[in-house]
Amino acid sequence: NGGALAKALQMDMGNSALLEQLVNTNPRLQQICAAALEEPYDEMLLEHFLFLRSAKRGEYVEAYSHCERACACFQQIFEKDTSWSMPALHTLNLSLRLAAAAADKETDPP
């Protein structure tokens, strides 16, 4: 379900407890993602979690880098599935655009 996936990929994911855990603890994300999903989906999830953690910490250049990799993974996986995956792709691209704007502000302060 593309709509449900898009909602899960939103910047805050609607789950403040998860964001706090990503920021305040040091979970072994690579092992968690690898155990939860098969390749290449685990890499996409890992990059998305790293993006969320970096963004929440205010590390916007790093967040952009992780978001860009999550988008690339998604596009590679779903390049032939167009209709159902479009809502998720739009959500990821919006996150990428917002991450790029935040990274630009971080690197070019007023």
C-alpha positions in Angstrom: 0.0 0.0 0.0 1.7 3.1 -1.3 -0.2 5.5 0.9 0.6 3.6 4.1 4.3 3.5 3.1 4.3 7.2 2.4 2.8 7.9 5.9 5.5 5.7 7.5 8.2 7.6 5.7 7.1 11.0 6.7 9.7 13.1 8.5 8.4 12.5 12.0 6.8 9.2 11.2 4.2 10.2 13.8 6.2 8.4 16.4 8.0 10.7 18.8 9.0 7.8 21.0 10.9 6.3 18.1 12.6 9.6 17.3 13.7 10.0 20.9 15.1 6.5 21.0 17.0 7.1 17.7 18.5 10.3 19.2 19.0 9.5 22.8 20.2 5.9 22.6 22.7 4.2 20.3 20.6 1.3 18.9 22.5 -1.1 16.5 20.4 0.1 13.5 22.3 -1.9 10.9 21.6 -5.2 12.8 18.0 -4.2 13.5 17.3 -3.4 9.9 19.0 -6.5 8.6 17.0 -8.7 10.9 13.7 -6.9 10.0 14.0 -6.8 6.2 15.8 -8.5 3.3 18.3 -6.8 1.0 17.9 -4.2 -0.4 15.0 -3.0 1.7 17.1 -3.1 4.9 19.5 -0.5 3.4 16.7 1.8 2.5 15.3 1.5 6.1 18.7 2.0 7.6 19.4 5.2 5.6 15.9 6.5 6.5 16.5 5.9 10.2 19.9 7.6 10.0 18.3 10.5 8.2 15.7 10.9 10.9 18.3 10.7 13.7 20.6 13.2 12.0 17.8 15.6 11.3 16.5 15.4 14.9 20.0 16.1 16.1 20.3 19.2 13.9 23.0 17.6 11.7 21.4 18.7 8.5 24.3 18.1 6.0 24.6 14.5 7.3 20.8 14.2 7.3 20.7 15.2 3.6 23.3 12.6 2.7 21.3 9.8 4.4 18.1 11.0 2.9 19.7 11.1 -0.6 20.8 7.5 -0.2 17.4 6.4 1.1 15.8 8.0 -2.0 18.3 6.3 -4.3 17.7 2.9 -2.7 13.9 3.4 -3.1 14.1 4.4 -6.7 16.4 1.5 -7.5 14.1 -1.0 -5.8 10.8 0.4 -7.2 11.9 1.8 -10.5 9.4 -0.4 -12.4 6.5 -0.1 -9.9 5.1 3.3 -10.7 1.5 3.7 -9.7 1.4 2.3 -6.1 4.8 3.5 -5.1 4.3 7.1 -6.2 2.9 8.4 -2.8 6.0 7.1 -1.0 8.3 8.5 -3.7 6.7 11.9 -3.3 7.1 11.7 0.5 10.8 10.8 0.1 11.4 13.5 -2.4 9.8 16.1 -0.1 12.0 15.0 2.7 15.0 15.3 0.4 14.0 18.8 -0.6 13.5 19.9 3.0 16.8 18.2 4.0 18.6 20.1 1.2 17.2 23.4 2.3 18.2 22.8 5.9 21.7 21.7 4.8 22.1 24.8 2.8 21.2 26.9 5.8 23.7 25.0 7.9 26.5 25.5 5.4 25.7 29.1 4.5 24.7 30.9 7.7 23.4 34.5 7.3 
